[in-house]
Amino acid sequence: MTPRPDHIGPHPRQVRLEAGAAAITRLLMAPDPARALRQMGTLELLGPEPGSPFARGARDASDLLERLEPAMRALPATESGISRPALPLRVAVVDDEATRWVLHGAARVRGFSGAELSSDPALLEGIDLLVLTPVSVGARFSFPAEGVSEATEDEQAARVQRLLGEVLPHCARRGTPVVFWDRTTRSTTAAGREIADACEQVFAVSQEAVRRYADSRGEASTVTRVPMVVNPLQNSPLGSRNTHSEVIAMAGAQVPQSPRDLRLMAEWILDGISAQGLPAALLRQDGRDTFPAGVGAGFAARHWPLLVENPGAETLAALDRVTDIGIVLNEVISSQTLYDRRIIELQAAGSLVISGYNQGVNSYLPHVQIPQSAEDVSAALGSLSVAELRRVQGDGIRTAFINHHVCDVLETMCAAVGLPAAQPTERVLAVLDQPAPARGAEHLGAAGAGAAGPGAEYQGGTARTTGNHELDPVLRGELASQTHGAVPLTTWDQLPARHGSYDILLPVSTSRHYSPTYVADMVAAFRYQGAGVVSKLDGSAEQTGHAAQRHASATHAGLPADLTAWWRPAAEATASPAALRRHAAEERVFFIDHLGHHARGDRARRDRPALLVDEDLQATSRRAAETARRLDLALTVIVPVYNNGDHLRHKAFASLRRSSIFEKMHVLLVNDGSTDPVTVDTVEELAHKYPNVTAYHHGGGGSGSASRPRNTGLELTHTPFVTYLDPDNEAIQDGFAQLLEDISEHQDVDFVLGDMTHWASRFGRLRYSELLRETLAEHQDPSGTITVPRDALEKLHFRPMGIQTVVARTKWLKACGLQQPVGAVGQDSYFFQQMLYYARRVRVQDIGVHTYYSAVSDSTVNTINPGYFEKYRPLDLARSQWLREVGKLEAYRELRLEPFFVSWMLPKLRRLEAEPADWRFAAETLADLLGYYGDHQWTTPEAVEFWEHLAQARGRSPR
């Protein structure tokens, strides 16, 4: 190899690589890596990252596990839930040890090999249910891997033949039902489908697998999607607050080559952790050697020192309980129903989860943190308070045991084959200690008359009780809006007559407010531990952390009755409050956490409002103006909210919290009439907790899109600058801070624009800044300011850009007099087109400002039905009129109308082709919308085909 002429040094590249590899080998083999780095002169040049093992004088992360061993040994034993005892059934699992272990404690479970059952069918004597899985036939298309070797094709064929020819016929003769349970796969195998076809019922975690099994069986009624499962005997939060450790661990550490975004996300996560100086441990998958054959398990070389041997399943489960944060990558990205089950296991253990992107995780588990960059991971960890950490952990525990309990899934399978194993939903009855006199309830627990409970009438925004007048209407409203379901409320004198009609007794009082998830937290606690009394803690996260997630003896003084719940208490214990207190002294009590309640005496926090009519806009505007003035706020962030409180809390708001200018932001949470009590409660909680947050509530339910709350937000803006952020999106890379700094330094600029990153089936970036800069390059001065030409929209072919990547001057934007069409989708694109048209001077910054998750399962733009395009009617009507007014309608038809129709509208219309009537309805709507823009000569084959298809449909069935 010949060195390049400009190469410095005597060695060709190959020699240098070999020398470098030898130096790395010496470093890794050195007994004292830190000393070796100093001797090699590298420590001063580079220095280890603060979180690196080398900074601790270690060669890998194994010392972290050693330090945690005492805490893991001190953990209390896990328990079955008192409300989820083992089903009185005998269940057999064939050739799948992992599934047998998952079912442990949910029933009497035995594991057999297919060969055993084939040679001795009598082993099935007394078995109530036989469970087969993809692993039973030797499949290894599981996610994550089950820890078994994949069988060869011949071995799979032999297993299939043995099951079909001997085991299943024997079960049929005995009347033993057989089910097929696919816990982890998306890609089914021929062998798995063949066995599934022979079973009575099929259950699968992913919707993709459900469709394949249904297609193979020829019908869908016997194929059911079930959630992933957790078992409290294996994954439990008990004792998880007894110790504090900064270690962040990842089990099964492996980065597959595909999808390629996985390595990028792994680097973001680990580099962000390292930037905060936090220690990380990557537990190798299946204990396989990583050096040198494994080439670092797919991780970047700088992360290899974090790799350690897999400590085994039991140690891993204990490690989950003594660490606050865990890492998961997710090999599957494009699925709404399949993700790495480690996410649910970590949540069940009380961990905050940092996970690689997955569509379903983003849609249904917003409290799981998805990395956007190393900078964002570092900022999130650096700004994470104890209170926020405990909130995320509490949400995760509730999610795991309310939605994923193994007993519930096993009961679903048993019920499908006719086995009597019902686990009824827990019946909850609340009892009020001291009835309060009725009072006008101007603030109730949820939208609509049902929020006030039975016997309430609404009059002018207040509630008048027509029955049970002695029961506080605010309390009744809060109990009626619980996520677990409406909870009836009684009094102690009426309680004896209700004995036997409830499973959980919930003492409550009028001195507290109870959040919509309060009862669900109590229900979940009874599902993962065995005490018959559970209690919330009174105090802050810092004050109560030492007592959370643990059992203790009750004392009269230390157990506030109105924060407790009781599992099927004896009749004598419920005779009076005093009797219950005496009973408590004899009971072991489980203390959950401090979440889900607050004192009514806290005057700074409003009750959750009754959403019947809009709040007083002028009063809120005065309050917002005073807040902006008093705190000297610079940038208003308008967040439109509708029934997405969890995304608001854990996505948008959490991302704003980690901004360097959060304390200079005025966050306007504009609720569009949410009917979800959690959302309303979240908005009020955030507005109460943070002085720079102001809430406004529209009434009457949602308006159909984000337009109304965005318009309201602009009216309420009293800071020099303004931007927007949707609750299910995230601000990234401190982009708002950089845009604010730029526009503040250029007084003649109307807005500054950055870029948007995007998650769908993979990660991408929409480089708005580059597009605008290059398109309008001849209008840019040396400082970077662009004077917007009158034909800017034409030059851009009317391409819209995201208003959530913009920081605008408030005075200018309000003077434009723009209104986003109420009820319309796509309105932000039109709004940007108008902003650019009216702007005089703008600037761009080549930075990411926010990330957009396009594949949210129930978002407005992703829900396709026959009426989908009706949501565009207000938009197209308003835009066509405006384009006509400003003289750009013809240019829009020429440059934008047809390309947008072909690339955006038609793909969505095609999703309705299976139902001709639905397609026709939607197509006629589209034709109406296109007509707003006047006559147009369609030229693309796709557009011409659409009009021909519509004409044929009209001919067959005249409209």
N, C-alpha and C positions, 0 to 999 in steps of 0.2 A: 504494500500500500504506500503510495507516494503522498507525502504531506502537501497541503496547499501552500502556495508561495508565501501567503501572509500568515501562515501558522506560526505561533510562538512556541518555542520549545523543541527539543530534539526528538520527541517520541511521536510516532504515528498514532492515530486514534485507537487502533486495536490494542497497542501496548498500554496506552493510558487507561483504557477500560479494564484490562487485566490487572493493572496495578491498583486501580480503584477497588476492584472486586476483592483483591487480596487484602487491602487495607480494611475493608468492611468486615471481611471474615475475621481478621485479627481483632477488630473491635468487638465483634459479637462473642468471640471466644475468650475475651479478656475477663479475668475474675473481677476486675474493678473497671467497668466501662468509663466512668467519669474520669478516672486517673489516666486511662488510655487516651481519652480525647484530649486531655491536657498535654500529654507527651507527644501526641501527633500534631499539636498546634491547631487543632480544629475547634476546641472549646471556645477560645477567645474569638475566633473568626465567625463561627456560627452560633455556638451555644445551644444547649438543649432548650426546647420549649418548656415553659413552666410546668406543664402537665406530663412531660416525658418521664419515663422511668429513669433516664440518665440524670435528670435533675435531682432525683432522690438517691442517686448512687446505686441504682438497681439496673439490671440488664433487661428485664421485662416486667410485666405487670403482676407476676405471681405474688409479689410481696403484698399487694393490695388485698388479695384473698386471704393471705395468712393473717393480716391485721384484723380482718372481719370475722375470723373463726370464733373468737369468744362471743361476739354478739350473735352469731348464728347458733351457737350451742345454747345460748340463753333464751332462745325463742320458745314461747309456749307451744304445746302440741296443737296441731290443727284439729278442727272439729267439724262434724256434720251439722247442718242447720237444723234447729229444733222444728222449723216449719217444713223441712224437706228431709224426712227420715227415709231410710232405704225402702224402696218399693217391695212389697211381699211377693217377690217373683224370683225365679231362678233363671238366669240368663247365661247362655254359652256363646263365646266368641271363638271363631275359627282362625287360627294362624295369624293373629294380629295382637301381639302383646301390648302395643301402645293403646289400642282401643280397649282392651281388657282393663288396663290400668286406669284409663279415663273413667270407666264405669264403676270402678272400685267404690264401694259404699253407697252407690245408687240403687243397688239390688244385690242379691247373692250371685256373684259372677264367677264363672269358671272359664278357663281357656283350654282349648283342645287344638290339636293339629288335625288336618283333614285325614292324614294317614291313620291316626288313632281312631277317629270316628268310623273310617271305612273298615278297619279291622275289627272294631268292637262297637257296634251300634248301640249296645246296651248302655254305653256311657251317656247317652241322651235321655236315659230314664229319669223322669221327673223334671226335665228341662221345660220351662214355660215358653222360652223365646230363644231362637237361634239367630245370631247376628253375623253376617258376612260383610266383608269390606273389600275394596280394591286390593289391599295388601293380602287378603286371604287367597287371592289367585296369583300372588307374586308380582303385582304391579308396583312400580316405584314412581308413578307420576303424581306424587303427593307434594304438598306445599305447606310447610317445609317438609323435608324428607323424614320418613318415619323411623329411620335408624335400622332398616333391614335391607338386605341385598336384593336387587331386582332379579327375579327369576328369568331364566332363559325362555325362549319361545316354547321349547319342548317341555320344560318344567311347568310353564303356565298351562299348556295344553293338558298335561297329566293332572294338574290340580283341578282344572275345569271338568275333565272327564270324571274324576273321582267324586267331585261334588254333585255333578249332574246325574251320574250313573248310580251312585250309592247313598250319599249322605242325604240329599234332598228327597229322594223317594222314600227313604226311611222316615224322615220327618213327616212326610205326607201321610204315611201309613199310621203314624202315631198321633197325627193331628197337631204336631208342633209347628206353630207359625214361624216362618223364616223371613227376615227382612235384610235388605242390603243398605248399608250406611256408608256413604261416601263423605268422609269428614273434611277432606282437605284438597280434593282435586278439582281442576277445571277441565283438563284434557282427559277424557275417559279413554279406556282401552277396549279393544274388541273382546278380550277375555272378560273384563269387568262387566261389559254390557251383556254378554252372554249369560253370565251368572245372575246379573240383576234382572234379566228378563224372566228368569225362572223363580224369582222370589215373589212373595205376596205383595210386598210394598217396598218401595225404594225411597230413600231419604238422602238428600245431598245438600251440601252447604252452598254451593255456587249455583246461580241461575243458569249459567252456561251448561253445567253438568245436568241440571234438571231437564233442560231442553233436549240434550242428547239422549238421556235415558228414556224420556217420553217418546222421542222419535223412534228409538229402537223397539220399545214395547208397543208402539202403535197407538197409544192413548196416554193421556196425562193425568187421569184421575187417581192413579195409584203411585204417582211420583210427587213427592212433597219436598219443598225447600225448608230446611231447618237451620237454626243459627249454629255457629261454633259453640263449643261448650267449655265451661270451666267447672272444676270439681273442688269444693272448698277443702277437701282433705289434702289436696296437692297445691292449690293456688289460693292463698288466704292472706288477708291483711292483719291477722291477729299478731299483736306484738310489733307491728311495723313502725310504731312511733317510739319504741323503747330506746332506740339508739339513733345517732345522726352520723351519716357518712356521706362524703362528697363523691365517692366512687360512682362512676357511670359505666354500666356494663352492657355488653351485647353478647347474647348467647348464639351459638351456631354461626359464629362469625365467618362469613364467606361472601364474596362479591362475585356473582356470576358474570360472565361476559355479556350476557343479554338479559334485560334491556340495557343499553349503554348508559342511560341516565343513572343507573344504580351506583356506579363508581363515583360519578359526580356528586351524588347525594351523600355517599359515604364520606367523601373528602370534606364536604361542607360541614357535616355533623362533627367529625373528629377534629378538623381544624378549628371549628368554633369552640369546642370543648377545650382544646389546648390553649386557645387564645385567652380563655378565662383562668388558665392555670389549674384546671380541674383534672383529677386523675381518671383515666379510662382503662378498661380491661376488655379485650376482645377474646371471648372464649371460643376456641377453635371448634369447628363443626366435627362432631363425632370423634373428637380426640385425635384426629389425623395429624401427622407431622406436617408442619408448614415449611420448615427450612430443610433442604433447599427445594425439594420436589414440589411442594405446594405453591411456590413462588408467592409467599405472603398472602395466601388465601384470597388473592385478587385485590388486596388493599394496596394503596400507594406505599412505596418503600419507607417513607417517613413514618408510617403507622405500624410497620412490622414489629417494633419493640413492644407494642401494646398487646400482642398476641400471647395467650397463655393456653395451657391444656384445658380441655373441657373437664370440669370437676365432677360431672355426673348429675343426674336428674334431681336427686334429693338436695345436693348442695346448691344447685342452681335455684331450686324453689326457695331455699332459705336465703340465698343471696338476693333474690327479688324482694324479700320482705325487709331486709336490713339496708337496702339502698333506696333512695328517693326517686331516681331517674333511671330509665332503661332505654336501650336503643334497639330498633327493629328496622330492617331495610325494605322488605316487601319485594319479592321477586316478580309478583304480578302487579301491574299498574292499571291496566284497562279492564277493571271489573268493579261493579257496584256491590258485589256480594262476597267476593273471595279476597281475603287478605291474610297476612301471616297471623296465625292464631296466637303467636307470642304477644301480640298487642293486648288481647283479652286476658291472657294469663298475667301479664304485668299489671294491668289495671286491677285485676282481682287481688293482687298482692299489695295494692296501694301505691303503685308507682306512677309517676308522670312518664309518658312515653314520647320519645322523639322518634318519628318514623319517616322513612322514605315515602314519597307520594304514592297514593293509591286512591282511585276514584271513590270507592266505597268508604274508605277511612275519612276522606274529606267530606263526604255527604252525611255520614251517620255518626262519626266520632270526632266532632270538631275540637274536642278537648285534647286530641292527640296532636302534637306539634309537628308540622311538616317543614323541613328546612327550605329556605329560599337562597341562602348563601352562607358562607362561613361567618361573615359579618353579622348576619341576622341571628344565627344560632348563638354567637357570642353575646350579642346584645340581649337576646331573650334570657339567657342564663344569668347575665350580669344584672338584669333588672328584675329578676324573679324574686318576689318577696315571699316570706313564709306564708302569709295569708293566701297569696295567689297559688302557691304550690299546693297547699292543703285543699283549696277549692278544686283544682284540677284532679287531685288524687281522690277527693270525695266523689266527684262526678264519675270518675272511672270505676270506683268500687260499686257504685249504684248501677251503672250500666252493665257491668259484668254479671252481677247476681240477679238483677231484675230480668235481663234479656237473654242470658247465656247459661243458666244453671243446668247442669247435666241431668238432674232429676226431671226437669221440665221437658227436656228433649226426649228422654227415655219414655216418659209418660205419653208424649205425642206418638211415639212409635207403637207403644203398647195399645193405645186407644185405636189406632188405625187397623190393628189386626184383631180387635175385639177382646183384648185382655183387660180385666177390671183393675186399673191402676191409676185412678184419677187423682191429680194434685190440684184441688180447687184453688182459685185465687183467694188470697187471704181476705176475710171479711173484717173490716175495721169499724169500730164504734168509738166515737169521741165522747167524753163525759166532762161536763163543765163543773168546776168545783164550786164557784160562787156566782150564780146567775147575776147578770148585770141588767139594769133597766134598759128598755128599748131607747134608742136615740136615732135621730136622722142620720143615715149613712150616706154622706155625700161621696165617700170613696168606698168601693166594694172590690171584691177579690178578682173579678174577671168581667169580660164583656158579656152583655146579654142578661136576660132575666134569670137564667139558671144560676148565675153566679151568687145570687143572694140566697139561694136555697129554696125549698118548697114554701109556698105561702107568702111570697114577696111580690109586690107590685112596684113598678117604677113610675115615678111622677117627677118630671122636671129634673132628672139627674139624681134624685134621692130615692131611698128605698123605704117603703112603709110596710111593716110586717103585719100580716093579717092573721097569723097563727103563731104559737110558740113565742109570744111577744117578749117573754122573759129572757130569751136567748139572744146574745149580742149579734147583730146583723153582720158586722165586719168579720167576726170569727166564723159565722156560718158561711159567709162568702168565701173565706179562705179555705175552709174545709171542703166546700163544694167544688173548688177548682184545683184539687190535688191531682197530680199526674197519675197516681195509683187509681184514681176514680173518686167520685164524690163520697165523702165520709159523713154519715148521719151524726147528729149531735143530740145528746140527751143530758139529763141531770142525774145527780146521785139518787134522788128519791125515786126516779123512774128506772134506774139501772137494774135492780133485782129482777124486774119483769122481763128484761132483755137477755138474761143469762142463757147461754147456749146458742144465741143468735149471732155471735161474733167470735172471731179467732184472736183479734188483737184489741185490747182496751187501751185507749189513748186519752189519758187525762190532759186537759188543756185549760187555759185561763185567759181572761180578757186583759191580762197585763202584758201579753206578748202578741207579736205578729208571727204567723207561720207561713213559710214560703211554700210554693206549689210542690216542691220535691220533699218536703218535710216527712210526710207519711211514707213515701217511697224509700227514704233512707232507713226508716224503722223497719219496714218490710224486708228490705235487703239484709239488714243485720240479723234478723231471725233466720235467714236462709244460709248464712255462712258460719254460724256459731250456735252453741247449745244452751246458753243461758235463757231463762224465761222472762227476764227483765232487761230491757235495753234503755239507754238514756243518752240524750244529748248533753253536751257540756256548756256551761254558761261562762262566757269570756271570749277573749280574742284567740287567734291561732297561737300566738306566742304564749299566752297565759295557760292554755289548756293542752298544748301539745304533748306534755309528759304523761297525761292521763288518757289520751285518745287511743282507740283501737286496743283496749285491754280490759280484762275482767278485774273487778274489785268487789269488796264487801260493801253493802249499802249502810249508810248511817242516816238517821233522821235528818240531820242538819246538812248532809252532803248530797242529798238526792232530791233536787227540786221536782216535785210531783208532776208539774206541768211540762216537763221535758222528758217524760218517761213513756214507755209502751210496755204492755204486759201480754205475754202469750197465754191465752186461755186460763186466766186466773181462777182459782177456786171460788165458789159462790160466797163463802164466808169472808174471803178477802175483799170482795167488792160491796160489802154491806154499807161501807161508809169510807170517806177519805182516811179517817183514823185507822180503820181496819186494814186498808191498803198499805198505810205507812208501817203498821206493825208487821205486816207480811213481808215488806221490803227488807226488814232487818234480818230475816231468815234466808234471803235469796242472794245468789251470786248475780251481780249486775255487770252487763257489758256496756262500756262507755264508747260511743261511736266517735263523734267529733263535735265541733262547735257550730257547725253550719246549719242553715235553714230556719233560723229564728232571730228575732231581735225585739228589744223592749218597745212597747208602745209609747213609753214616756219620752222616747227620742224625738223631740219635736222637729228636728231638722229634716227628718225623713217623712215624706208624705205617705199616706196609705196608698195602696194601688188604686188608681182612679177607675170610676165607672165610665166605660167608653161608649156612652150613648150619643154625646154631642161633642163637637170640637171644644178644646179648652179655649180660654180667652187668649187670643193671639196677641192683642195689645199688651196685656199684662205680662205674658211671657216675654214679649219683645223688650219691655222695660227691664225685666229681670235679667235678660241676656245682655242688654246694654250695660247695666250696672256691673255685671260679672266681668265683662270685657274691660270696662274702665278700671275697676278696682284691682284686677290682677294684671293689668297692662298686657293683655293678650294680643297677639299679632295675626294669627292665622285661624280662621274658622274651618273646621272639618265637618261637613254636613253628612250625616249618616242616616239614610232612610231605613226604617226598620219595619218589618212585617213578619210576625210569626217565626222569627229566626234568632231568638234570644241567645241560644247556645253558640251559634256562629258569631253573633255580635260580641259576646264576652270573650271567646277563645280565639277568634280570628281577627276581625277588624280592630276591636278595642285593644286587645293584647299587643297587636302590632304598633298601634299608636303609642302605647305605654313605653315601648322600648325606643322611641324616637328621642333624639337628643334635645328636641324642642317641645317635648310633650307639655311642659309647664308653660309654654307660650301659645299653646293651642287652645282654642275654644271648641270643644267637641259638642256639636248639636245632635242629639239623638231625637229624631223626628219619627214618632211612632204613627204608622199609617192605619191606626185602628185595629191593632192586633187582637185576635180572638184567643190567642194562646197565653194563659196566665204566666207561664215561665218567662215569656218575652216581656210582658208588662212589668213583672217583678224585677227582671234584670235591668231594664231601662231605669226604673226608679232607684234600684240599688246603686248603680253606677253614678247616677246624678247626685245621690246623697253622699257617696263616698269621696268623690273627686270634686273639688271646688270649681274646676274649670270645665265641668260637664253640665249642660243644661238639657232638660227633657221637655218635649212637647208632645201631646197626645191628640191625634185626630180621633173622631168618633165614628160610629156607624160601620165598622168593618173596613176592610181594605178597599183601595180605589182601583186596584188592578195592576199597578206598576209603581215604580219609584218616582214618577213625575210629581205627584201631589206633595209628598214629603220633601222632595228636593226644592220645589217652588217655595214651600213654607220655610225651609231652612234658609234660603237666600233672603227672604223677608226678615228673618230673625238674626241675620248676620250684622254684627257691629264691630268687626275688626277690619284693619286695613286690607287684609287679603283673605281669600276664600278658596277652598277646594272641596272635593267630594270623595267619599269612600263607602262602598257598599259593605254591608255587614258580613258577607261571606267571602270578601276579598281581604288582602293584607297589604299594608304599606311595607315597603322593603328598602333595605340599604340606606336608610335615613334620607331617602330621596326628597321628602317634603322639606327637610331642613336645608338641603342644597338649593332647591328651587326658591325657597323663601329668601335665602341669602342673596341669590342672584337678582330677583325682582326688587328687593329692597335697595340694592345698589344701583338700579337703573330706573329712575323715576318716570321716564317717558315710555316705559314698556307696559303693555296691557296684560299680558300673561306670559309665563314661562312654561315650557313643555318638556317632559322627560319621556322615558320609555315604559312599556308594560311587559312584564313577563307573563307567561301563559302556561297553564297545565291542562292537558286533555289526555291523550294517550302517551304523550311525552312532554318534555320541557321545551319551551321555545321563548323567544324574545321578539316583540314587535318594536322595531327601531323607528319609532315615530320621529325622533330627533334627527336622525340621519335623513329620513325621507323629506322632512320639511326643509332642512338645511340645504340639501342637494337640489331640491326642486326650485327653491327660491334663492339660489346661490347668488344670482346677479343683483339681488336686492339686500344683501347682507353687508354691513359695514365692517371695518377692521375689528371692532370690539365684539362682533358676533350678533349685534342687534339686526333684526330683519324688518325692513319696512314692507308691510303687507301690500302687494299690488292688488288692484281691483279685480284682476282675473286669477287670484290665488286659487280659488276653488276649481276653476277650469284646469289650471296647471296641475293640480293634484288629482284631476278626474273625480272631484268631489269625494275623494277617499276620506272617511271620517277617522278621527283619532280619539283616544279615551279621555274623557273629562276628568277621570281620576288620576291622570298623569299631569294635570295642570294646576298651577297656582296662579290665580287671577287677582287683579286689583278690584276690590269690592265696589268702589265708587263707579268705576267704568262699567263693570258687569251689570250693576243695578240700572245704570243709565241706559243700557241697551234695551231694557224693558222686555227681556225674553221670558217666555213661559214654556216649560216642557209640557207637551200635550198630556193631559190627565188620562190615565188608563192605558196609555200606549206603551208598547215595548219598542226597543231600539231608539228611544227618544234621546238618549245621550249622544248618539251619533249625529242626529239632526242638530242638537244643541251645540256640538262642537263646530259643525258647519256654519252655524250662525255666528258663533264666537269669532271664528276666523274671518268671516266676511266683515264684521264690524270692527275688528282690531286694526289699530294703526301700526303699532310696532310690537313685535314678539321676540322672544329668545328661546333657545333650545339648550338642553343639557343632555349629554350622552350618559345618562344614568338610569338605572331601574328605579321606578317610583312606586309601583304597586304590582301585585300579581293577581291574575284573574284565573279562577277555577271554572272552566267552561262546562265540565262534566258533572255538575251538581244534579243529583237525581231528580229533585222536584222543583228545580228553578223554573221561572216563568218562560225562559227561552228554550228550555229543553223538554217541556211537556207538550208533545205533539198530539193533537186530536183534531176532529173536523172543524172545531171553532178556533183553532190556533191562529189563523191569519186575521181573524176579526180583531185581535189585539193590535194589529198594525194599522187598522182603519183610522184611528185618531191621528197617528203619526203621518201617514201618507196624505191625509186630507190637509193637515196643517202644513206639511212641507211643500206640497204642490202649490198651495195658495201663496206661501211665502216666496217660493221660487218665481212664481208669476209676478209678484209684487216687485221683486228686485231685478227682474229681467233676466233670470238665469234658467228658466224652465226649459227652453230649447236646448241649451248646453247640457243640462242634466239628462235630458232624454238621450242626447247623442253620446254622452261620455259615461254615464253611470247606470241608467235605468236597466238596460238589458244585461250588462255584466253582473249586476247585483242580483237580478232576478234569476239568472242561470246558476250562479255560484252559491247563492244563499237560499232563495225561496224554493227552487225546484227540488233540491235534495231533500228538503223537509216534506214537500208534497209527495214525493215518491214513497215515503214511509207509510202513506195511507192507501197505497194501491191495492192492498189485499181486500179492502172493502170498497167496491165501486161507488156506493152511495156516499160514503165518507169522502172519497176522492172528489166526487162531483161537487159536493157542497163546498169543500175547501177550494177547489179550482174556480168555482164561480166567485167566491170571495176574492181570490187573487185577481181575477179578471176585473172586478170592480175597482180594486186598489190601483191596478195599472191604468185604468181609465181616468183616474184623477189627473194623470200627467198628460192627457191628450193623446191624439193619434200618433202612432209610432210604427215605423216600418221594421218589423222583426227580421233578423238576418241569421242568427245562430241556429244551427240544426236543432238544438235542444228547445229553444223558444218556439220555433216553427212547429216542432212535434207537439209541444204542449197545446198550441191553439188548434191543431188538427185533432188531437185527442179530445179536447173539450167540445169541438164541433160535432164529432162523432157521438159523444155522450149526450149532447143536446138533441141530436137526431134520434137517438134511441129512446130518450126519455125527455120530452120537451119540458123545459123549466116553467 
